[in-house]
Structure formats: C-alpha cells, structure tokens
Amino acid sequence: MEKKALIDRLRETLAREFAEARRVATETAAAANHPEARPENDKDTRKIELSYLAAGQAARAHELEAAVALLGSLPVRDFADGDPLQAGAIVELDVSGKAQQVLLSPAGGGQKLMTDAGEISVVTPQSPLGQGLLGKRVGDSFELRVAGQVRDVEIVGVR
C-alpha cells in the first residue's frame, strides 16, 4: 500500500473517532444541563459528575481534532537507509527475533493498519519505541524496556 494512502487511512480513522467523541461530548453536556439533572438534595452529584464527564470528553475530542490536523500536514516522503528516522517513516524492525512494521507518526499511537504486506502498528514519538526510533538509521539497534522486560530492537529497513 502506498504510504500516502496509509496515512490518509489513519487520518480518516481518527476523523471518525473525533466526530464520535464530539457527538458524545455534546450529548453529555446537554444531559448535564437538562432539568432532570438538577440535584434533588445536597448529596445528589449527578449534574457535577455529568459536567466533569462532558469536560473530559470535550478534551478528548479536541485532542483528536488536533491529531487529524497534524496528520493532514505531515509531509509524505520516502526514506533512504541512511536517513535519520522521523515522523512519516515506515520502519521494519526485528524485535527480539520477531519481524514488526511500524509507522512513526505524530498522532494515532496504538492504531493497527492492515496492508497487503501485513500489519503496521502506529507509534508516536511519545511512546518508548517511538523515542528509541527517532534519529536512528537502518542498521542501528537499541534496547527497549517494556513492562520490566528488555527487548532488543534492530532497524532492518525503512521506506
């Protein structure tokens, strides 16, 4: 699959998540302001709880909106083996003897994208793996500590 199409698909996925998060936040805010949410006594906290929930959901919607914008402005380019890794690189890894492909992205960490060449995991520079990859080149290796376990990561290829 072409890299631009892959990034567009990630962006569309996050755009759908944003639309849903915005809808849920709006509905929760409306519920918090509904007459039935008025406290019946001084111990009734429904309105306060709904307000906190709506604020958290609105913050998540805002994060997703920013993620969609970031992906829309991500330059799509091919990487050569000697180029330092940065956002937009699709990296082929050997993680303790297991092949893995990741898309280094400014947003969308944790997403999995299926392609003809297999599954590609999205990692952000904020993740431990993303931090380890930034600035490295094909042939470089490093140790990654995850959940108390050390894994050897070797960068096998990039595109």
N, C-alpha and C positions, 0 to 999 in steps of 0.2 A: 504494500500500500504506500502511496506517495505520502511524504512527510506532511505536506500542507493539508492533505485530506485528513490525516490522523489528528493534527492539531485542531482542524475545524470540527472534527467529530467530538473532541474533548470539549471544545468551546460550546458546542451545541448541547452537550450533556449538562454542562454547568449552567447554561442559559435556562434549560428546563428546570433544573434544581432551583435556580433563582426565582423563576416565575412561581413555582410551587411555594417556596419559602415566603415570598412576598404575599401570596394569597393567604397563607396560614397566618402570617403576622397581622394582616388586615382584619381577618375574621376574629382573631383573638383580641385585638384592640377593640373591635366592635362589641364583643362579648363583655369585655371589662367595663364598657360604658353603657351596657344595657341596663334598664331599670331592674331586672331580676338579679343583677349582680350587687345591688345595694346591700350593705350589711344589715342583717336583721337584729344584731346586737353588737356589743363591743368586742366580742370574741370571734365574730364572723370575719374571716380574712379573704373571702372569695375574690373580691374586687382587687385587693392588693396583689394576690397571687396571680390573677389574670393579667394585671398590669406588668408585673415582673416578667411573666412568660412572654407577653407581647413585645416587651423591650428586647428580650433575648432573641426572639425570632426575627425582629426587625434588624438587629445587629448581624445575625447570620445572613439575612437577605442582602444586606449591604456588603458583606464580605464576598458573597457570590457574585454580586454585580461588579465589584472591583476585579474579581478573578476573570470574569468574562471580558472585561475591558483589557486587562493585562494580556490575555491570550490573543485578543484582536490586534494588539500592537507588537506581538512577538515576531521579530524578523525570522523568516524561514530560509535557512541556508544549509548547504552541505558542509560537513566537517571532514577534514583530512586527518589521517592518523597522527600527524604532528601537531594538530591544533589543540590548544587547551580547551577542555570541556566547559561548556556554559549552557544556559537555557536554550532549548531548541535542539539539543543533540539527542539522537537515539543511540544508546550505548549498549554494546554487547558485553556481558560480564561472565566471568567464571567465579561463582561464589562457592568456595569450598568444594569445588569439583562439579557444581551444578550450573548449567547454562541459564542465563537470565537476560532479558532485554528490558531496558528502562528508557523512558522519555524524561529527560531533565527539563522540568517545566516550572515557570514562576507560580503556577497555581494548579489545583486539581490533584494534589497528592493523595495517593491511595486508590485512585481510579485504575481500573484494568481495561485495556483496549485490546480487542481481538483483531488480529490481522491474518493474512494468508501465511505469514511467516511465524505465527504463534502469538502468544500473549505478550503484551508490552505493559509493564507497570509504570505508572506516573509517579515520579519522585520530585520533591521540591528541594531547593537549597536549604530549607529549614530542617529537613529530616537528616538523621545521622548519615544515611547513604548518600544523600544529595551533597552534604557538606564534604564527605570524603571524595566525591567525584569532581567537584568544582576545581578547575585549574589543572586537573590531571590530564595525561595523554595516553593514547593506546600504548600498551606495554607496561604502564605503571601498575603497581599493586599497593594495597594497604590493608590494615586490619580493621574490621568493623565489629564493635561490641554491641550486641543486641540482646536484651533480656539476660544479661550475665554471661552470654556465650560469645566467644571470639570467632569471627569468620574471616577467612582470607578472601579478599576480593581482588581479582585481576581484570583489568580493562583489556578486552580482546579485540574490539572493533568499535567503530563509530561511523555514523552517517548523518 
